[in-house]
Amino acid sequence: MSESYRTVAERASASFEVQGSQFIGHVAPVETVDAAEAFCAERRAEYADATHNVPAYRVRASPDREYASDDGEPSGSAGKPALNVLQQRDIENVAAVVTRYYGGTNLGVGGLARSYSRAVKEGVDAAGVVESVPHERFSITVAYDDSGSVRSLLESADVDFTADYEAEVTFAVRVPTAEGGELRDRVRSATSGRADIEGHR
């Protein structure tokens, strides 16, 4: 799974009204099912007063995971249309939640499907679509004596990382999967094998 894929560039949202009902489409890039579930839970909590919060996501996992729920709307009128947009746009590692505040007029299954589709489309348009490659994450824990050389190695490799300075120094690294093995080898070499490397996707 080292090939590139399409995803959204950032978190974004878009809103509009249909016959008094307000729809808000929220989208976010995610890398795991847990992250997708967390994004959906955040939106449900933030918009707890809404009539519906309809989730949909596509995550490149092993196996690939797709999920959608109608969240109380008529069957097939909300979750499936939301997920269809992600499928048709061929975007992955993305989560979407459509928030609806009911406005007093029933839209019918067709009207709901169009509205939920539109909310996701406009959310994706607001976020922008980018090409990405699969990433993995791992941590590197070293003594202070080795932290300078590890930090400069990570900076020269131009990877995303954060450093936590406590009794030892722990670097949380995010790197394209295709480059992960070589980077770990370079860290081991730079520290003469003293680095404690823990990998997790």
Phi and psi in degrees as GROMACS dihedral restraints (atoms count N, CA, C in turn):
[ dihedral_restraints ]
;  ai    aj    ak    al  type     phi  dphi    fc
    3     4     5     6     1   -89.9    20    10
    4     5     6     7     1    -6.3    20    10
    6     7     8     9     1   -70.0    20    10
    7     8     9    10     1   156.5    20    10
    9    10    11    12     1   -73.9    20    10
   10    11    12    13     1   162.1    20    10
   12    13    14    15     1  -146.3    20    10
   13    14    15    16     1   167.0    20    10
   15    16    17    18     1   -98.7    20    10
   16    17    18    19     1   136.5    20    10
   18    19    20    21     1  -147.3    20    10
   19    20    21    22     1   178.1    20    10
   21    22    23    24     1   -84.3    20    10
   22    23    24    25     1   149.5    20    10
   24    25    26    27     1   -75.9    20    10
   25    26    27    28     1   -31.6    20    10
   27    28    29    30     1  -161.4    20    10
   28    29    30    31     1   173.6    20    10
   30    31    32    33     1   -71.1    20    10
   31    32    33    34     1   141.8    20    10
   33    34    35    36     1  -159.7    20    10
   34    35    36    37     1   165.4    20    10
   36    37    38    39     1  -147.2    20    10
   37    38    39    40     1   159.9    20    10
   39    40    41    42     1  -146.1    20    10
   40    41    42    43     1   143.7    20    10
   42    43    44    45     1  -135.8    20    10
   43    44    45    46     1   154.3    20    10
   45    46    47    48     1  -160.8    20    10
   46    47    48    49     1   169.1    20    10
   48    49    50    51     1  -117.0    20    10
   49    50    51    52     1   142.9    20    10
   51    52    53    54     1  -131.7    20    10
   52    53    54    55     1   112.5    20    10
   54    55    56    57     1    48.2    20    10
   55    56    57    58     1    45.8    20    10
   57    58    59    60     1    90.1    20    10
   58    59    60    61     1   -21.3    20    10
   60    61    62    63     1   -82.1    20    10
   61    62    63    64     1   134.1    20    10
   63    64    65    66     1   -98.0    20    10
   64    65    66    67     1   131.5    20    10
   66    67    68    69     1  -115.9    20    10
   67    68    69    70     1   134.8    20    10
   69    70    71    72     1  -127.5    20    10
   70    71    72    73     1   118.7    20    10
   72    73    74    75     1   -97.9    20    10
   73    74    75    76     1   118.7    20    10
   75    76    77    78     1  -108.5    20    10
   76    77    78    79     1   134.8    20    10
   78    79    80    81     1  -133.6    20    10
   79    80    81    82     1   156.2    20    10
   81    82    83    84     1  -155.0    20    10
   82    83    84    85     1   145.9    20    10
   84    85    86    87     1   -75.8    20    10
   85    86    87    88     1   138.2    20    10
   87    88    89    90     1  -138.5    20    10
   88    89    90    91     1   156.7    20    10
   90    91    92    93     1  -114.6    20    10
   91    92    93    94     1   -12.5    20    10
   93    94    95    96     1  -139.3    20    10
   94    95    96    97     1   162.6    20    10
   96    97    98    99     1   -61.7    20    10
   97    98    99   100     1   -39.6    20    10
   99   100   101   102     1   -59.1    20    10
  100   101   102   103     1   -42.5    20    10
  102   103   104   105     1   -66.4    20    10
  103   104   105   106     1   -37.7    20    10
  105   106   107   108     1   -64.5    20    10
  106   107   108   109     1   -45.9    20    10
  108   109   110   111     1   -62.2    20    10
  109   110   111   112     1   -38.9    20    10
  111   112   113   114     1   -65.4    20    10
  112   113   114   115     1   -41.2    20    10
  114   115   116   117     1   -62.7    20    10
  115   116   117   118     1   -43.9    20    10
  117   118   119   120     1   -63.0    20    10
  118   119   120   121     1   -40.9    20    10
  120   121   122   123     1   -66.4    20    10
  121   122   123   124     1   -38.7    20    10
  123   124   125   126     1   -60.3    20    10
  124   125   126   127     1   -45.1    20    10
  126   127   128   129     1   -66.8    20    10
  127   128   129   130     1   -39.2    20    10
  129   130   131   132     1   -60.9    20    10
  130   131   132   133     1   -40.5    20    10
  132   133   134   135     1   -69.6    20    10
  133   134   135   136     1   -41.6    20    10
  135   136   137   138     1   -67.3    20    10
  136   137   138   139     1   -34.7    20    10
  138   139   140   141     1  -115.5    20    10
  139   140   141   142     1    46.5    20    10
  141   142   143   144     1   -64.8    20    10
  142   143   144   145     1   -21.1    20    10
  144   145   146   147     1   -86.8    20    10
  145   146   147   148     1    -1.6    20    10
  147   148   149   150     1   -74.2    20    10
  148   149   150   151     1   159.1    20    10
  150   151   152   153     1   -70.7    20    10
  151   152   153   154     1   -40.9    20    10
  153   154   155   156     1  -144.0    20    10
  154   155   156   157     1   146.0    20    10
  156   157   158   159     1  -129.3    20    10
  157   158   159   160     1   101.2    20    10
  159   160   161   162     1   -95.2    20    10
  160   161   162   163     1   117.3    20    10
  162   163   164   165     1   -95.2    20    10
  163   164   165   166     1   151.1    20    10
  165   166   167   168     1  -154.8    20    10
  166   167   168   169     1   138.5    20    10
  168   169   170   171     1  -152.3    20    10
  169   170   171   172     1   157.6    20    10
  171   172   173   174     1  -131.9    20    10
  172   173   174   175     1   121.9    20    10
  174   175   176   177     1  -126.1    20    10
  175   176   177   178     1   131.8    20    10
  177   178   179   180     1   -77.9    20    10
  178   179   180   181     1    93.3    20    10
  180   181   182   183     1  -122.3    20    10
  181   182   183   184     1  -167.3    20    10
  183   184   185   186     1  -124.0    20    10
  184   185   186   187     1    99.3    20    10
  186   187   188   189     1   -79.9    20    10
  187   188   189   190     1   170.4    20    10
  189   190   191   192     1   -57.1    20    10
  190   191   192   193     1   144.2    20    10
  192   193   194   195     1  -122.1    20    10
  193   194   195   196     1   128.4    20    10
  195   196   197   198     1  -123.7    20    10
  196   197   198   199     1   141.8    20    10
  198   199   200   201     1  -149.8    20    10
  199   200   201   202     1   143.9    20    10
  201   202   203   204     1  -155.8    20    10
  202   203   204   205     1   151.7    20    10
  204   205   206   207     1  -138.7    20    10
  205   206   207   208     1   145.1    20    10
  207   208   209   210     1   -80.7    20    10
  208   209   210   211     1   -12.6    20    10
  210   211   212   213     1    46.2    20    10
  211   212   213   214     1    47.1    20    10
  213   214   215   216     1    92.6    20    10
  214   215   216   217     1   -10.8    20    10
  216   217   218   219     1   -75.0    20    10
  217   218   219   220     1   163.1    20    10
  219   220   221   222     1   -54.3    20    10
  220   221   222   223     1   142.8    20    10
  222   223   224   225     1   -52.2    20    10
  223   224   225   226     1   129.3    20    10
  225   226   227   228     1    80.9    20    10
  226   227   228   229     1     0.7    20    10
  228   229   230   231     1   -94.3    20    10
  229   230   231   232     1    -9.3    20    10
  231   232   233   234     1  -134.9    20    10
  232   233   234   235     1   -65.0    20    10
  234   235   236   237     1   -62.5    20    10
  235   236   237   238     1   -46.4    20    10
  237   238   239   240     1   -64.4    20    10
  238   239   240   241     1   -46.7    20    10
  240   241   242   243     1   -59.9    20    10
  241   242   243   244     1   -36.1    20    10
  243   244   245   246     1   -65.6    20    10
  244   245   246   247     1   -45.9    20    10
  246   247   248   249     1   -66.2    20    10
  247   248   249   250     1   -36.7    20    10
  249   250   251   252     1   -56.6    20    10
  250   251   252   253     1   -36.9    20    10
  252   253   254   255     1   -62.8    20    10
  253   254   255   256     1   -43.4    20    10
  255   256   257   258     1   -63.6    20    10
  256   257   258   259     1   -37.9    20    10
  258   259   260   261     1   -69.2    20    10
  259   260   261   262     1   -45.2    20    10
  261   262   263   264     1   -66.6    20    10
  262   263   264   265     1   -35.2    20    10
  264   265   266   267     1   -78.3    20    10
  265   266   267   268     1    -8.0    20    10
  267   268   269   270     1    56.5    20    10
  268   269   270   271     1    48.1    20    10
  270   271   272   273     1  -113.7    20    10
  271   272   273   274     1   142.4    20    10
  273   274   275   276     1  -129.1    20    10
  274   275   276   277     1   174.3    20    10
  276   277   278   279     1    48.6    20    10
  277   278   279   280     1    51.3    20    10
  279   280   281   282     1  -140.0    20    10
  280   281   282   283     1   141.2    20    10
  282   283   284   285     1  -122.0    20    10
  283   284   285   286     1   143.2    20    10
  285   286   287   288     1  -134.2    20    10
  286   287   288   289     1   143.5    20    10
  288   289   290   291     1  -134.0    20    10
  289   290   291   292     1   128.9    20    10
  291   292   293   294     1  -107.1    20    10
  292   293   294   295     1   118.2    20    10
  294   295   296   297     1   -93.0    20    10
  295   296   297   298     1   133.1    20    10
  297   298   299   300     1  -126.5    20    10
  298   299   300   301     1   128.2    20    10
  300   301   302   303     1  -103.8    20    10
  301   302   303   304     1   115.1    20    10
  303   304   305   306     1   -66.1    20    10
  304   305   306   307     1   135.0    20    10
  306   307   308   309     1  -108.2    20    10
  307   308   309   310     1     8.6    20    10
  309   310   311   312     1   101.0    20    10
  310   311   312   313     1   -12.2    20    10
  312   313   314   315     1  -115.7    20    10
  313   314   315   316     1   125.7    20    10
  315   316   317   318     1   -71.2    20    10
  316   317   318   319     1   130.6    20    10
  318   319   320   321     1   -93.6    20    10
  319   320   321   322     1   -11.2    20    10
  321   322   323   324     1    76.6    20    10
  322   323   324   325     1   162.4    20    10
  324   325   326   327     1   -60.7    20    10
  325   326   327   328     1   -43.9    20    10
  327   328   329   330     1   -63.5    20    10
  328   329   330   331     1   -43.5    20    10
  330   331   332   333     1   -65.0    20    10
  331   332   333   334     1   -39.2    20    10
  333   334   335   336     1   -65.0    20    10
  334   335   336   337     1   -46.4    20    10
  336   337   338   339     1   -58.4    20    10
  337   338   339   340     1   -43.5    20    10
  339   340   341   342     1   -63.7    20    10
  340   341   342   343     1   -40.6    20    10
  342   343   344   345     1   -69.4    20    10
  343   344   345   346     1   -43.1    20    10
  345   346   347   348     1   -66.9    20    10
  346   347   348   349     1   -38.9    20    10
  348   349   350   351     1   -61.1    20    10
  349   350   351   352     1   -47.3    20    10
  351   352   353   354     1   -61.6    20    10
  352   353   354   355     1   -39.5    20    10
  354   355   356   357     1   -61.8    20    10
  355   356   357   358     1   -42.1    20    10
  357   358   359   360     1   -70.2    20    10
  358   359   360   361     1   -43.2    20    10
  360   361   362   363     1   -56.9    20    10
  361   362   363   364     1   -46.8    20    10
  363   364   365   366     1   -70.3    20    10
  364   365   366   367     1   -33.4    20    10
  366   367   368   369     1   -63.8    20    10
  367   368   369   370     1   -44.8    20    10
  369   370   371   372     1   -63.8    20    10
  370   371   372   373     1   -42.3    20    10
  372   373   374   375     1   -61.0    20    10
  373   374   375   376     1   -39.6    20    10
  375   376   377   378     1   -67.1    20    10
  376   377   378   379     1   -34.5    20    10
  378   379   380   381     1   -78.1    20    10
  379   380   381   382     1   -33.5    20    10
  381   382   383   384     1    84.5    20    10
  382   383   384   385     1   148.0    20    10
  384   385   386   387     1  -110.8    20    10
  385   386   387   388     1   135.1    20    10
  387   388   389   390     1  -130.8    20    10
  388   389   390   391     1   159.1    20    10
  390   391   392   393     1   -86.3    20    10
  391   392   393   394     1   134.4    20    10
  393   394   395   396     1  -134.3    20    10
  394   395   396   397     1   168.8    20    10
  396   397   398   399     1  -122.5    20    10
  397   398   399   400     1   154.5    20    10
  399   400   401   402     1   -58.8    20    10
  400   401   402   403     1   138.7    20    10
  402   403   404   405     1  -117.3    20    10
  403   404   405   406     1   157.5    20    10
  405   406   407   408     1  -127.8    20    10
  406   407   408   409     1   162.0    20    10
  408   409   410   411     1  -124.1    20    10
  409   410   411   412     1   143.5    20    10
  411   412   413   414     1  -153.1    20    10
  412   413   414   415     1   163.6    20    10
  414   415   416   417     1  -115.2    20    10
  415   416   417   418     1   147.8    20    10
  417   418   419   420     1  -123.6    20    10
  418   419   420   421     1   119.2    20    10
  420   421   422   423     1  -113.1    20    10
  421   422   423   424     1   126.0    20    10
  423   424   425   426     1  -138.3    20    10
  424   425   426   427     1   162.2    20    10
  426   427   428   429     1   -71.8    20    10
  427   428   429   430     1   161.7    20    10
  429   430   431   432     1   -56.2    20    10
  430   431   432   433     1   -35.7    20    10
  432   433   434   435     1   -58.9    20    10
  433   434   435   436     1   -32.4    20    10
  435   436   437   438     1   -94.6    20    10
  436   437   438   439     1    -8.6    20    10
  438   439   440   441     1   -66.5    20    10
  439   440   441   442     1   -34.5    20    10
  441   442   443   444     1   -64.1    20    10
  442   443   444   445     1   -44.8    20    10
  444   445   446   447     1   -69.7    20    10
  445   446   447   448     1   -35.9    20    10
  447   448   449   450     1   -67.2    20    10
  448   449   450   451     1   -42.9    20    10
  450   451   452   453     1   -61.7    20    10
  451   452   453   454     1   -44.8    20    10
  453   454   455   456     1   -68.0    20    10
  454   455   456   457     1   -32.7    20    10
  456   457   458   459     1   -64.7    20    10
  457   458   459   460     1   -44.6    20    10
  459   460   461   462     1   -65.4    20    10
  460   461   462   463     1   -39.8    20    10
  462   463   464   465     1   -64.9    20    10
  463   464   465   466     1   -41.3    20    10
  465   466   467   468     1   -69.6    20    10
  466   467   468   469     1   -27.7    20    10
  468   469   470   471     1   -78.9    20    10
  469   470   471   472     1   -11.2    20    10
  471   472   473   474     1    59.0    20    10
  472   473   474   475     1    48.1    20    10
  474   475   476   477     1  -109.5    20    10
  475   476   477   478     1   159.6    20    10
  477   478   479   480     1   -76.9    20    10
  478   479   480   481     1   131.5    20    10
  480   481   482   483     1  -156.5    20    10
  481   482   483   484     1   157.7    20    10
  483   484   485   486     1  -125.8    20    10
  484   485   486   487     1   153.0    20    10
  486   487   488   489     1  -121.2    20    10
  487   488   489   490     1   135.4    20    10
  489   490   491   492     1  -120.0    20    10
  490   491   492   493     1   111.2    20    10
  492   493   494   495     1   -96.0    20    10
  493   494   495   496     1   105.2    20    10
  495   496   497   498     1  -127.1    20    10
  496   497   498   499     1  -134.4    20    10
  498   499   500   501     1   -60.2    20    10
  499   500   501   502     1   -36.7    20    10
  501   502   503   504     1  -124.1    20    10
  502   503   504   505     1   178.8    20    10
  504   505   506   507     1  -109.5    20    10
  505   506   507   508     1   126.0    20    10
  507   508   509   510     1  -115.4    20    10
  508   509   510   511     1   124.0    20    10
  510   511   512   513     1  -102.2    20    10
  511   512   513   514     1   124.8    20    10
  513   514   515   516     1   -96.7    20    10
  514   515   516   517     1   118.4    20    10
  516   517   518   519     1  -114.6    20    10
  517   518   519   520     1   139.3    20    10
  519   520   521   522     1  -123.9    20    10
  520   521   522   523     1   121.2    20    10
  522   523   524   525     1  -141.1    20    10
  523   524   525   526     1   146.6    20    10
  525   526   527   528     1   -53.9    20    10
  526   527   528   529     1   134.2    20    10
  528   529   530   531     1   -53.4    20    10
  529   530   531   532     1   -37.6    20    10
  531   532   533   534     1   -64.1    20    10
  532   533   534   535     1   -21.8    20    10
  534   535   536   537     1  -104.1    20    10
  535   536   537   538     1    -5.2    20    10
  537   538   539   540     1   -62.4    20    10
  538   539   540   541     1   -46.9    20    10
  540   541   542   543     1   -60.7    20    10
  541   542   543   544     1   -45.7    20    10
  543   544   545   546     1   -63.4    20    10
  544   545   546   547     1   -40.3    20    10
  546   547   548   549     1   -64.9    20    10
  547   548   549   550     1   -41.9    20    10
  549   550   551   552     1   -61.9    20    10
  550   551   552   553     1   -40.1    20    10
  552   553   554   555     1   -61.9    20    10
  553   554   555   556     1   -41.2    20    10
  555   556   557   558     1   -66.2    20    10
  556   557   558   559     1   -37.7    20    10
  558   559   560   561     1   -65.5    20    10
  559   560   561   562     1   -44.2    20    10
  561   562   563   564     1   -60.2    20    10
  562   563   564   565     1   -42.2    20    10
  564   565   566   567     1   -65.0    20    10
  565   566   567   568     1   -44.4    20    10
  567   568   569   570     1   -65.4    20    10
  568   569   570   571     1   -26.3    20    10
  570   571   572   573     1  -108.9    20    10
  571   572   573   574     1    12.3    20    10
  573   574   575   576     1    52.5    20    10
  574   575   576   577     1    37.4    20    10
  576   577   578   579     1    81.4    20    10
  577   578   579   580     1     4.9    20    10
  579   580   581   582     1   -79.6    20    10
  580   581   582   583     1   -17.1    20    10
  582   583   584   585     1   -70.1    20    10
  583   584   585   586     1   137.3    20    10
  585   586   587   588     1   -97.5    20    10
  586   587   588   589     1   110.0    20    10
  588   589   590   591     1  -109.5    20    10
  589   590   591   592     1   122.7    20    10
  591   592   593   594     1  -116.8    20    10
  592   593   594   595     1   121.3    20    10
  594   595   596   597     1   -98.7    20    10
  595   596   597   598     1   138.5    20    10
  597   598   599   600     1  -151.8    20    10
  598   599   600   601     1   135.2    20    10
